[in-house]
Amino acid sequence: MSKRESSHLERVARARNAAPQATGAWSAKRDLAAALRELLSHLPNTAAPESEMRALEPIVREAAARFAAAGRAEVTGDALPLFPGMEHFHDTGPLVGLSNPVAPPLELRIDVEARVVRGRGRFGSAYEGAPGILHGGFLAAAFDEILGMATVFSGGPGMTRELSVRYLRPTPIDVDLEFEGRFDRAEGRRIFVSSEVVAAGVRTALASGVFTSVGGEKFEAFDQARRERQGKRPT
């Protein structure tokens, strides 16, 4: 492994290891996200009376309005040393975000010695497609997350170019899922990665992907464009 590859790997692994730690506002966000996640899991099929749901609606809307009025939090000095706009991805990401109630969330761990990324997660009823079965689109999104992390072994980040999923059998909801992602090879800027998922000891799907190697300046450009769309400028 080259010095550049080792440096990038250590940087991302350090950030992932620090992800479970949170204080202050981030800790409160994670607690609130967990509560909202639980609410979302019960809402579609609840037998609660209409009056109870009608009573909760204005409370939720008021909270949403207050958060909107507070604006977007700026990156602070305690942010993890990743790429511009990605400093808090472990909290905001749609698959891994501990402060994002939409995320299951998936837990990712970089196994440096084995050179694989290991993931663990449980998708509840909010992600159900066929009865009792995880919607295939959410499983594909989970694979995209795992494969994207597996590009860490190439020596730099990559962005999805192609994603292929082979569904071997239905993947159940409310069951712990174990993912494993691997870096296979690199050809120029193309990074080849692969993954699989196991549910209750049974392999249910395979995935492979081709990612395009990018530098930190790409994320910086994305972050600047986002700020401009929101009417903000980098400080």
N, C-alpha and C positions, 0 to 999 in steps of 0.2 A: 504494500500500500504506500502510495506516495505521500509526501509531507502535506501536500494540498488536500488530498483525500482524507488523511487522518485528521487534519485541522477542522475540516467541515464536519466530519463525523462526530468528533468530540464536541463541537459547538452545538449541533442539533441534539445529541444525546444528553448534554448537560441541560439544555432547555427543557427537554421532555422530562427529565428526572426532577426538575424543579417545579413542574406544572402542578403537582398536588398541593403545593404550598401557597397559601393565600391569607391575607390579613385585610382588615379595613373594609373598604367598599367592595373589593373583589370577593371577599369571603361572604359578604351579605348578598351579592349577586348570585353566587353559587347556591346559597341556601334558598333564595327566592326561586331560582331556576328549577331546583329540585322539587319545590312545592308546585310550581306551574306544570312541570313534567308529569307529576302525579295527577293533577287536575285534568290535563289533556288526555291522559290514558283512560280516564273514567268517563269523560264528557260524551263521547259519541254514543255510548250504550247505556247511559245512566237511566234509572227508573225514577229519578227525582222528579217531583211535581213541577209543572210549568211555572207556578208562582215562585218557587225557590230559584229557578234559573233566571226568571225575569228580575228578581230582586238582586241577583249577583251582577247582572249585566252592567248597570250604571257604575257599580264599584270598580269593575275591571276597566271600563272606559275612562273613568276618572284617573285611575292609576296610570293608564297609557298616556293620557294627556299630560299628566305631571312629568312623566319621564321624557316625553317629547319636548316639553318646555325647558327641561334641564339641559338639553343639548347633548352633543356627543363628547365623551370623555377624551381628553388628549393623552397621548403617550407620556408616561411619567418615567422618572429615573429608575424605577424598580422593574421596568419592562425587560423581558428576556431578550438576549442579544441575537435576534433573528433578523429577517429582512424588513425593510420599511413597509409599514402597514400590516405586518404579520407578527408584531411583537406579542400580541395577546391572543394569537390564534387558538391556543390551548383553552381559552375561555370563550371565544366568539365563534369558532368554527361550527358549521352545521352538522358535523358528525362527531367531533371530539370535544366541542365547546362545553366546559363545565358550567359556564354562565349562560348557555344558550338552551332554553327549554325545548327547542326543536330537536336537539341532539340526543341520542340514546342515553348517555354518551359512550362512544367507544374509548377504551383504554389502550393506548399504544406504548410499546416498550421496544427499544432498540437493543437487540442482543448483539453486542459488538463481537464477541468471540465466535458465535455461530454465523455471524453476518446475515442475520434475518431480522425482520420486524415482526413482532408478535402483537396481536390485537385480541381484545376480549370485549364482548358487549352483549347486551340483551335487548332485543327489540320487542316492545309491548304492543298492545292492541292498536295504538295510534298508527302503526306501520303495517297493519294487516291488509292483505290483498284478498285471496281466496280464504275461506273460513279457516282460521288457525294458522295461516301461512303468511310468511313475510313477503311483502310486495317485492317483485323482482327488481324494480327500479331502485328501491332503497338498498338492496343487497349490492347492486352495481355501484351505487354511490359509496358504499362502505369499501368495496374493492378499490375504487379509485383513490380513496384516502390511504389505504394500506400500500398500494402500489406507489403512490406519490411519495410516501415516507421511505419506501425501499430504495428510491433513487439516491438516498443519502450515501449509499455505498459506492456511487459513481464518482464521488468527490465534489458534487455540487447539486443544486436543486434542479428539478425538471417539471415541465408542465405537460399535461395530458395531450397526446396527439392521436392515439388510437387506444380503445379499450374494448376487449372482447371477453364476454362472460359465457361460460358453458354451464348451464343449470343441469346437474345430474339427477336431482330429485328435489321435491319441495323442502324449503327451509322453514321450520316452525317458528312461531313467535313465542315469547315468554320462556325461552330456553337459552342458556349460556352458549354463545358462539365463540369459537376459537379460530382466529385468522393467523396465517403466516404468509409474509411477503418476502420475496427474494429478488436480489439484483442478479440478472443473468449475464448481461454483457453490454458493452457500449460500442457503437459504430459511429464515429464522428460525433455529431451532436445528438444522435439517437440513442436513447437508453431503453434497454429491454428488461422488463420486470415481469414477475409472475406471482400468483397467490392462490390460496385455497382456503376454504372455510369448513369447519367441522362442527356439527350440532349433535350434542349428546353422543359423541363417539362416532358419528357417521359423517363422512365427507359428502356435502350436498352441492358444492359448486366449485368451479375452477375459474381463474381469470388470468389474462395476460394483457400486457399493455406496452405501448411504445410512447415514451416521453421525450420531449425536446429539452435538451440541456439549456438552461438560461442562467444569467448572472443576476446579481443583486440589483443592477440598474433597471432590470425589467420590472421588479416589484416596486422600485422607487417611482417609475413612470406610472404604474397603475395607481399607486397611492396618491400621487400628485393629481392625476386625472379625477380620482374620486373626490379629493378635496375641492377641486374646481367645480365639479358638478354640484357639490353641496354649498357652493358659494364661499369656500374658504381658501386660503392660500397658505403654503408652508411657512412656518415662522423661521 
